[in-house]
């Protein structure tokens, strides 16, 4: 296992200059506590003794910090065990100090002085190590969280980046066939295609887009397909706007289902093809429904699976990234129909 790098400022005994400022601020209440002990034990020059104890405590604490830095980069301690051990090392001398307060005998003054020094050193070293270990643990948790977020974002970006080439590849294939069979439709299709590509390229870069923009994109795609399929298409489209101006959704989710519907229907030998596209907004979720006609013989083979494989798998992976535990995607094939329904929790992102 590789060792984490130790920054130069962390290697220094006192670390950053802010540590000295914090130590000075903490030294004031510590001096008051130490002075209370020295007064109660009738130690000579109690204020000077309290000052010496505070300085000793601070040096011990920074020593503990330095030891923690050295130790954690030479070994990988079990943090739970270390925390328990350090808490014991802090608690034991603290209890000892308070017990000594119950024995005011002058004859024990020397012993008290030695025990007080040892207690302050132990508490200081243990506190410094404990603080450093806690801070290191928090920094590691933060780094891990950032790494996980960056990794997820990179994977999501890669998935989204696959969509535009996928869409363009399918469209160019179809345009080629159309240029031979129906060249008069090409100008209108190319204009629609430019609008579609503009959104698929720039919209795909965002994590969340306004729902009304996504619906407009779907409508552009449907208009594009209407030009291509002409009288052969029987289309029912109902995209409920409602609160779409205030809701956000991950880009290019619904288009996968719509594109698959047109692709499956178009590739059949049926004279008329049927496609139903609906979006409804319920109190707590958004429901996107797509159904298309499909030849029965195709449903009984793997053709549908092959045609929809990339798009649906990409969609499933993106949903798991963006809407974990907040979505339901169902796909059904029955009676010459191919049906897909996507339910998203509103404001789940």
PyMOL commands that set and color helices and strands:
alter all, ss='L'
color gray80, all
select helices_A, chain A and resi 8-11+17-40+46-74+79-100+106-181+183-205+211-232+254-266+296-299+303-322
alter helices_A, ss='H'
color red, helices_A
select strands_A, chain A and resi 209-210+233-239+248-249+273-281+285-293+327-334+337-345
alter strands_A, ss='S'
color yellow, strands_A
deselect
rebuild
show_as cartoon
